[in-house]
Amino acid sequence: MIHRKTRWAVAPWSLTDEQQSKQLAAHLKLSPLVAKLLVQRGYGEVEAAERFLRGGQEHFHDPYLLLGMKAAVDRIRLAASNHEKIRIYGDYDADGVSSTALLVHLFRSLNYSFDYYIPHRALEGYGLNKKAIELAAEEGIGLIVTVDTGISAVQEIAYAKELGIDVVVTDHHEPPEQIPAACAVVNPKQEGCGYPFKGLAGVGVAFKLAHALLDRPPLEWADIVSLGTIADLMPLKDENRILVQYGLERLRKHTSIGFRALAEAGGIELDNLTATNVAFGMAPRVNAAGRLEHAKRAVELLTTEDYDNAILAAIGLDSLNKERQRVVESIVKEAEQQWQDKCEEAALAGRLAPPVIVLAGEGWNVGVIGIVASKLLERNYKPVIILGIDEQSGMCKGSARSIEGFDLHAALTACDALLDHYGGHQAAAGMSLHRDRLPEFEQRLGELAAEWLTADDWIPKTSVDLVCTVNEATIDTINELSQLEPFGMGNPSPRLLFRRTELADRRSIGKESKHLKISLGSARPLLDGIGFSMGAMAEQLKPGSKIDIIGELSINEWNGQRKPQLQLHDVHFDPAAAEFPEREHFGKVYQLIKKLSQAPLEGLGSRLSQQTGLSLETVDLMLDIFEELAFIERSNGMMIAASSPQKRDLTASTRYIEAKQQFEALQISVFSLNA
């Protein structure tokens, strides 16, 4: 028996969903699988699905629907006409860098007098600060335009006003109760803003400002927008989806100097670039500048018009990223040792290991502790807080990552009295506090976790879009799945469950037989599958076995041949598991009923059960479904088969849909109990 590693959460599917998917497939000429996925993701109406699949710039929202946009445009244009010097004030992460770079291109194209400023992560920290404002005043800045920051800078913006500097805020972070008294605040999430889409990245808000200033959407900078949007894990829906589509197309076919240099330095193929390549290839290199040195280096890369400068900057970022990886690896090693020591100490004292991982170290680079927290969460599946301690002051700066069910922002709010500063959301947050408060902080977080989390919450969850069959996994259907791209936050690559699927063959492959290669199906063509680091399963699986698999479909190209392939995420194999009747079972029972034509109901179920080998309960379910579909009639103690029944699919039966959903829900709950 092979137990699955995670809780499997299969999205619900109703008769209404089935009907909608059939309408979509017919109207938009889609395969049933792709139509079902569209319905599952909230695009069940033909118009909504068509917009999702084929939407373009005509679906951009009016930038002036953003509260404060007119005031922002008016003030920036006034600064330009008065020849005031404008300072773009950005942030040091990839979204902040992208936002800054976009406004550099914008103001350069408009011939404004401007420069830009990004605070140093370690020396200044996040957001506007008074020293930076004083420097702006000394240098004659008349207007500061923030990007990806500023929504919480109430005191700093008031101070800027005292020094004679106006501020336009563009941001996308959650607004506090008190909004800064800036001459304009543009943030789709602020109260009273009727903008239809709240999920823009900081660079997305900057793009809307550019749209308003130019009176057109500046798609020539969509590549920069896609970088910041993907890197900041924004949902790839609505405008974000359109912007990233345009951006990826530009990166592939009209690559700018900076991005071409970045791709060359990082060994990134541009011809078939995907959002995943941007997330794991480009974004880390752009982020590395702000993590280890200064984000200005990344802005220079994205704004230079000289290729020699670009390639030097890109090589520098690539080197910084490699250094960042070494630093992360070193801190992870130290943190893991700390955690093991805590677990051993708890075991010796007869206690359970702490429910929340809180680890701190002197000299830990605060620019990378968020990555360290993510790695420890992945390994241990517990909320994690990693803090760097300043040796001289004893102050700690921390970064947190959480599991589903444990709201970090709510937890930090409950620990407010122990913290100097904090901010974030459910899944990620940052905070600062003195090292003397760490034990109490850890204890309080542990109490909250024990109070808020259930036993299931401690098991990782895999969300499944649909149940799929081998017959649906064709080359044409997989090609059609590409219409759902780009994949990312809010629009993940489809995860499919293949239930009780026959295993045709299996073997371990690769160095030390580390990986698993399988073939699925009872008849050709078979579906190949690859499971990385699953090689040990080969000995437990036997051809002919029925297995449950979650995976993602792709096309494997080898020696000029293209074949469907399933990348395995999780496997469950229970030889004793019950089965839901397949279509051929229904067909077999119905043929027997047609031969009978009519028969007494008493004893009919037992008779059919003996003839087919199916359980009496299963046969009774089939009779219910046949009656609902008008294939048979049951009255006066008799079963009468319809002489010329209308051809109807099993999925037209509410009883069939409900029974299948109940069966699958039961199987998932059984998996959870056996995990």
N, C-alpha and C positions, 0 to 999 in steps of 0.2 A: 504494500500500500504506500502511496505517495501523498502526503498532505500538502495542500496549497499553503504558500507562505503568508498570504494576506487574506483579509476579509474581502469577499467578492460582492460588490454592490451592483447588481444588474438593474439598469434603469427600467422603470415600469413601462409596459406597452399595452395599450387598450385596443378595443375594436374600433374606436374612433380614430386612433393613431393609424391603424391598419388601412382604414378607408381613405384617410388623408394621404398616406404614402402612395396608394394606388392612383389617386387623382394626380399627384405630383409626377409620378412616373409617366403617366399618359400625357399630361400637358407639356412637360419639359423634356420628354423622351429620355428618361433616366432609367438606369437599372433599379430593380426593387431595393437593393441594399443601399444605394446612395440616396434614394428617395426616403427610405426609413431613417437614415442618419439625419437628413434635413429636418424631418418631423421631430426626431428625438432632440434636436438642438434648438427647437423653437421656431422653425421656419416651415410650418405646416401649410400656410396659405401660399398659393401659387405666386402672388405678387411679392411676398416676403422672401420666398425661396429664390425667385428670379433676381431680386435685388442682391441677395447674398452671393449668388453665383456670378452675376454679370454686372454688378454695380460699378459705376465709375465716378468721375469727378462731378457729374451732374447730381450726384447724391450728397455732395458736401453741404453742410448746413451753413446758413448765412452767418458770417463771423459776428455780425452786429447783434445776433441773438444772445451773445455773451454779455452779461451784465458788466458794465464798465468799459466795454470795448470802444465806444464812441469817445468817451473822455480820454482814454489812453491814446487813441489815434490823434485827437485834437491836440493833446499836450505834446506829443512827439513831433507833430508837424509844426507846432508853434516853436519848439526848440530849434528845429531845422531852419525855419524862416528867420529866427532871431540869431542864428549862428552860435547857439549855445553848444557847449561840448557835452555830449551824451556818454554816459558810462554804462555798458552792459554789465550786470552783476550776476554771475552764474554760480554753479555748484560743481563739485569735483567728481561726481559720478558720471557714468556714460550719458545719462539723460541730461544732466546739467551741461556737460561738454557739448552735446549735440545741440541743445537749446542755444548756448552761447555762439557756437559756430554758425547756426542758421541766422541769428541776428547780425553777426559780422557780415555774412554774405548780403543780407538784406540792406543794412545801412551803407555798406560799400556800394551797392548798386544804386542807392539813392543819393550818393555823394554827401552823406551826413558827416559831420565832425564828431568822431566817437573813438572810444577805446573799450577795452573790457577788463574785468577783474574777477578772478576766482580765488576765494580764500584757500589757504593751506590747511589741509585736513588736520594735521597734527598740531600745528602752531596756532591756528585760529578757530578751527572747528566749523560746524555747519552754519550757513546763513549769514545775514548781514551782521556786522559788528561795528562798534563805535570807532575803533581805530581806523578801520577801512573807510568809514564815513568821513572822519577827520582828514584822512589822506586825500579823499575826493575833493573836499573843500579847499585844501591847500593847492590842489592842482587845477582849480577853477572849473570843476564840474558843475553844470547847472541842473542836469537831470540824470537820475539813475533809473534804468529800466531793469528790473530783476527778471530772471528766468529760472524756473524750477525751484524757486525759493521766495521768501518774503511774506507769506501769508500769516506767519506768526510773529513778525518783527515789529510789534507795536511800539516798543520803546525806541528801537533803533531808527524807525522812520520818523518818529516825533523828534528825535535828536537831529536827524538830517534836516528837518524843517527849520529847526532852530539855527542851523548853520547856513540856511538859505538854499538848500538843495531840495528840489521836488523829486518824488519817487513815483514811478509807475510799477505796480506789482503785477507780474504774470506768473501764475503758479498753478499746481494741480493737487497739492496736498490737502488733507482734511483741514478745513478752517477752524480756528478756535472760536470761543464765544465772542471775543473782542477782535474785530477786524482792524488792521492798521489804518490810520487816518492819512492814507496816501492820496495823491490827486487822482489816481485811478487804480482800481483793483480788478483784475481779470482772472477769474477762477471759476470753472463750471460748477464746482461743488459749493460755492458760497450761497448762503440763504438768499432767496429772491431771484436767483439766476434761472431763467427758463430755458437754458440751452438744452436741446434734446438728448445730448450724449455726455455723460459725466465721466467717461473713462479715458479721456485724453491724457497722454504723458505731458511732462513739462514742455517737451519739444513740440508736442501737438498744439498746446496753447500758443507757443511762439509762432507756429505755422499759421494759426488763425489770425494772429496779429499781423503777420506778413501779408496774408490774404486781404485783410482790411486795408492795409497801407498801400498795397499795389492794385487793389480792386480786381484781383484775380487770384486763383490758387497757384502759388509758385511751385509747380511740380518739378522744376529743375532741382529742388532741394529735398525731394521726397526720399532720396537715399539717406540723408542725414536724419530725417524724421523716422525712418524705419529703424535705424540703429538705436536711437533713444527709446523708441516705443517698445521694441523687443527687449532691450537690455533692462528696462525698468519693469518688465513683466506686466505690461498693460494688456487688458483683454483685446484680442484681435477680432473685434466686432465693430460694426457700424463704420465710422470714419477711420478708425485705426486699421481696420482690415483693408480699406481702399488705399490708405496712405502706404501701408506696408507692401501691398501688391505693386503699386507704382514704384516704390523705392527699390524693391527687389529687381524689378524689370530694368530700372535705371542702372543698378549695380551690375547687372549681367551684360547690358548692351551699350551703355553710355557711361562707363565708369569714370568718375572724376580722378584727378591726379592723386589726391590723398588716399582715396579708397583703393586705387590700383596699387599704390605703394604698400598699403597695409596688407593687401592680399598677397603680394609678392613676398613680403617679409615673413608672413605667417604661413605660407604654403597653402593658401586658400583658393580653391578652384572657383572662378567667377561664372563660368558658362552655365552651370546648373545650380547656382547658389540658392539656398533655402533659408527660411527664418532660423532654422536650427544652426546652420553654419554661422549666421550672424551672431546668435546667442552664445555659441561656444567657441567661435573662432575670432570674430572681430571685437565683440563687446569686452571680453576679458583684457585684451591688449589696450583698449581705450581706457578701461577702468584702472589698469595698472599704474598709469601716470599719477592719478590722484591718490592711489593707495600708498605708493612708496616715495614719490617725489612731489611733483606739482602738476596739476591737470592742464596747465598752460601748454605743455608739450603736445597733448592730444588735440587741443584747439588749433594749434599751429598746423598740425598734420591735416586737419579737415578744412583749413581755410587757405593754405598756401597755394600759389599758382606756379610754383617752381618745382619741377620733378626732383631735382637733386636734393632740395630741402626736404621734400616729402619722403624720399626713400631713407634719408638719414634719420628723420623723425620716426618713421615706421620701424626701422631697425632698432632704434632706441626703445620704443615701446615693446617690441618683441623681447628684447633683453630684460626689460623691467618685468614683463610678464613671467619670464622664466625665473627671475629672482623672486617674484611674488609666490610662485609655486614652491620654491625651496623654503621660503619663510613659512608658508602655510603648513608644509609637510613637517617642519621642525616644531611648530606650535602644536599641531595635531598630536604629534608623538608625545610631547610633554603633557598635554591635556589628557590624553588617553591614560597615561601613567597615573596622573592625579586622580582620575575617575576610578581606575582599578584600585588604588589605595583606599579611596573612600568606600568602595564596595566591600573590600576585605575588612576594613575597620568596622563597618556596619554588621557584617556577618559574625565577626568575633564577639560583638556586643549583643548578638541575638536579634538584631534589627534587620528590616528589609533595606535594600539600597534606596537612597533618596529618590523620590519620584521626579524631581526636577534636577537636572545637571547644572550646577553652578560652579564654575572653575575660574580661577584668577591667577595671573602670573606677572611678575615684574619683567619689564622688557618686551612683553608681547605687543607686537605692532597693532595699534588700534585700527589701522587701515585694512587689515585682513581678518580681524576676529569674526566678522560676519560669515566669511567663508568657512572658518574653522567650526563655528557653531552649526552650520549646515551639514558639514561632514560628520560631526558627532551625532546629530539628529538622525542622519541616514543610517548610521551604524547601530544606534541604540534605541531609536524611536521613543524618545522622551523629549519634553521641552528642554532647551539648552540655552544657557547664558554664559558667554565667554567674556572675561573682563581683563583689560590691560591695566596694571597698577603703576602709577607714577611713584618711583622710589622716594623722591624728596617730599612730596605733599601727601602721599598716601591716598590720593584720589584715584578712583577707578572709572574707566570708561568702558562700557559694555555693549555687546550686541547680542540679541536674542533671536532664536528661531523656535517655532512651536509646531505641535501636532494638532490635528483637527480635534476640536472640543475644548482646547485650553486657550482662552483669549488672552494674549499677552498684554494688550493695552488695558484690559479690565484688571488683570493681575497686578500690573505696575501701578494702576490707580489705587488698588487696595493696599499697596505698599508705599503710597505717596510720602508718608512721614519719614521713611528711611532714605528717600532719594533726593538728590539735588535737582536733577532734571530727568525727564523721560519723554518719550514720544514713540509713535508707531501705530500698528494696527494688530489684528488678530494673529497673524502669522509671523510677523517680524517687528522688532522694536529695538530701541537704543535707550541707554540710561547712564547716569553717572551718580556715584555715591562714594563715601569714604570706606576704606578697607575695614575699619572697625565695625561697620554695620553689616558686613557680608554674612556672618553666621546667622543673624536674625533675619536677614533678607532671604537666605536659603530656606530657613525653617518656615517662614511665612508662605513662601511660594509652594513648598511641599504640602502645607496644610490646605492651600487653595486647590492644588491638584487632586488631593485625596477627596476633597469636597465636591469638585466639579466633574471629575472623570469617572466613567463607568468601566467595567472590566473590558468591554469591547473596544473602548477608546484607546487602549494600550496596544491594540493589534493594528498594524498598517492596513489601510483600505485601498483596494483597487476598484476604481469605477469602471463599469463595463457599459458600452453603448448599446450593444445588441447581441442577441444570440444569432449565430451564423452557421451555415452548413458548408461543407467542402464544395458542393456544386455551385454555390454562389461566388466562390473565390476564383473567378476567371480573370484572364489578362485584361479583357475589355472593362470589367467592373473595377479592377484595380487602377487602370488608367483613368477611369471616370472619377475615382476617389480624389485625384489630383485637383479636381474642380473645387474641392473643399479647402484647399490650401490658400494662404499660408497657415500652418499649424503653430499653435503656441498657447499662451494663457487665454482661457475663455473659448478656445477652439482647438482642443487637443487632437492629435492624430487618433483616429478611431481605434478603440480597443474592443475586440470582438471575442465572444465566448463560443467556442465549439464544444457542444455538450455531447457526451457519450459518443464520441467519434471513433471510428475503428482505426486502430493502428496497423498499418500495413507493414512497416519496417522501422527499425531503429538501430543506431550505432553511435559510438562515441568517436569524435574526431579531434584533430588538433594536437598540439604539444601536450603530452601527458594525458591524452584522451579527455581533455578538460571540457569539451563542448559536446552537445547532443544534436545529432541529425536524425530527423524522423520523416516518414511518409505517412500521410493520412488518407483514408478513404477505403471503400470496399470495391471500387471499380476504377479503371483508368478514365480520365487522367487523375493521378494522385496529387495531393497538395504537399509539397515539401515544407518542412519546418526546421528552424535552427534555434537552439537554446544555448546561449552563451553561459559558461560555467555550470552547465547542467549535465555534464557527461556522466556523472555517477548514476543518473537515473536509468541509463541504458540497460543495466543488469536487472533492474526491477520491472522493466516493461517487456511484455511479450507480444509478438505479432498476433493480431486478432483481438487484443484487449480493447475495451471501450474506455477512453480517457476524456477528461475535461481539460480544456486548454484555453487560456486567455493569451491573445497575441495581437500583433499589428501586421496587416497585409502589405506586401511590397512586391516588386518585381526583381528577380535575380537574373542578371545578365552574365552569361559565361560562354565563351567560345562562340559568340554570335547568336546564342540561343537565349530567349527570354521566357522565363517560367514564373508562375506565381510562387510566392514564398511567404511563410508565416514566421515572424520573429516572436518567439515564445517569451511571455512574461511570467507566467505561473502555470503549474500543472497539478492536477489532482487525479489520482487513480485509486478507485475503491472497487475491487472485483465483486463485492456483495451489494453494490448500489442498485436501487430500484431504477426502472426505466419508464419514461412516458411513451405511450404507443406512437410509433412512426406512421407515416402516411400509408406505407405498404400494409401495416397491420389493419388500419381502417379498411383498406381495399379488400383484404382477405375476408374480413367479417362481412362486409357488404355483399360480396359475391355469394357467400353462403346464404345470406338473407334473401337475395334475389332468387336463388334456386328454390328456397322454401316457399316463396311468394306470400304465404301466410302461415301462421303457426300460433298455438296457444302461448301466452306469455309465461305461464307457469312452467318452470324448468327450462325455458329458452336460454337464459343466461348461462346456466350450467352446461347445457348442451354445446353452445358456441365456445365456451371456455375450454371444454375437453377437446373440441375439434381443432382449436387454434393454439392451445398452450398458453393463452392469455389468462390472467386472473379474472375471477368473476366480477370484481370491482371495476376492472378495466372494461370489460364487456358491457356492464351496466352503463358506464360513462359513454361508451360509443353509441349505445341505443338512445340515450338522452340527446346526444348531438345529432344523430340521424333523424330523430323526430323533429328537432328544432329546424333542421334544414329541409324538412318535408320529404325526406327520402322514405320514411316509414310513418305509419299511423298506429297508435296504440289505443284501442277502445274495446269495451265489453270483454276484457280478458284475452283479446287477440292482438297479434302483431300483423299488420298488413303492409307489404312493400308497395311503394308507389309504382305504378306501371310505366309512366313516362316522367320521371322527376326532372325538374329544371337543374341544369348543371350549376353547382355552387361549390365554392372553395370551403374547406374546413374552417378557414379563418373568418368566414361570414357568420359563424356560430359564436354567440356570446358565451355559451357553456364551454366550448372548446378553449377560447381565449382565457377565460377565468381559470379553468382547470390547469392549463399549461402554466399560467403565472403562479398559481398556488403551488404546483409541483416544483417549479424552479426556485421559488422563495424558500420552500422547505429544504431543497437540496443545499441552497446557500447557507441556511441556518444550521443544517447538519454539518457542513464544512466548518462553520465557525466553532461549533461545539467540539469538533475533533481536532482543531488546530493545535 
